[in-house]
Amino acid sequence: MESDKDPVHDLLTAIVSSLNNTLYDLAAENERGGSKVTAKRLEFSRQKIMSAWDVYSQTRSTR
């Protein structure tokens, strides 16, 4: 496994984490506010990003 001191990986981790949290919060807020279509779109986007992140992480760990 690569060193945890990889600055690009650290940057990507921070971006993905922040994006995941933001999309989750926005989806929940829209759900509570009655904007169910927007909430579902935000959640779908969040899930796609996290799925891609999982694939990236698995690929990175096998190197």
C-alpha positions as CSV (number, residue, x, y, z in Angstrom):
1,M,0.0,0.0,0.0
2,E,1.2,3.5,-0.7
3,S,2.3,5.8,2.0
4,D,-0.4,7.8,3.8
5,K,1.8,10.8,3.2
6,D,0.5,11.1,-0.4
7,P,-0.6,14.7,-0.7
8,V,-2.8,14.2,-3.7
9,H,-4.6,11.3,-2.0
10,D,-5.0,13.5,1.2
11,L,-6.5,16.3,-1.0
12,L,-8.9,13.8,-2.7
13,T,-9.9,12.4,0.7
14,A,-10.7,15.8,2.1
15,I,-12.7,16.8,-1.0
16,V,-14.7,13.6,-1.2
17,S,-15.4,13.7,2.5
18,S,-16.6,17.3,2.4
19,L,-18.7,16.7,-0.7
20,N,-20.3,13.6,0.8
21,N,-21.2,15.5,4.0
22,T,-22.5,18.5,2.1
23,L,-24.6,16.4,-0.3
24,Y,-26.0,14.4,2.6
25,D,-27.0,17.6,4.5
26,L,-28.5,19.2,1.5
27,A,-30.5,16.1,0.6
28,A,-31.8,15.8,4.2
29,E,-32.7,19.5,4.3
30,N,-34.6,19.3,1.0
31,E,-36.4,16.2,2.1
32,R,-37.6,18.0,5.3
33,G,-38.5,21.0,3.2
34,G,-40.7,19.0,0.9
35,S,-38.4,19.1,-2.2
36,K,-38.3,15.3,-2.6
37,V,-37.2,15.3,-6.2
38,T,-34.2,17.5,-5.4
39,A,-33.4,15.5,-2.3
40,K,-33.4,12.3,-4.4
41,R,-31.1,13.8,-7.0
42,L,-28.7,15.0,-4.3
43,E,-28.7,11.6,-2.7
44,F,-28.2,9.9,-6.0
45,S,-25.2,12.1,-6.8
46,R,-23.8,11.5,-3.3
47,Q,-24.1,7.7,-3.8
48,K,-22.4,7.8,-7.2
49,I,-19.5,9.8,-5.8
50,M,-19.1,7.4,-2.9
51,S,-19.3,4.4,-5.2
52,A,-16.6,5.9,-7.4
53,W,-14.5,6.7,-4.3
54,D,-14.8,3.1,-3.1
55,V,-13.6,1.8,-6.5
56,Y,-10.7,4.3,-6.4
57,S,-9.8,3.3,-2.9
58,Q,-9.9,-0.4,-3.7
59,T,-7.7,0.1,-6.8
60,R,-5.3,2.2,-4.8
61,S,-5.0,-0.4,-2.0
62,T,-4.2,-3.2,-4.5
63,R,-1.2,-1.4,-5.9
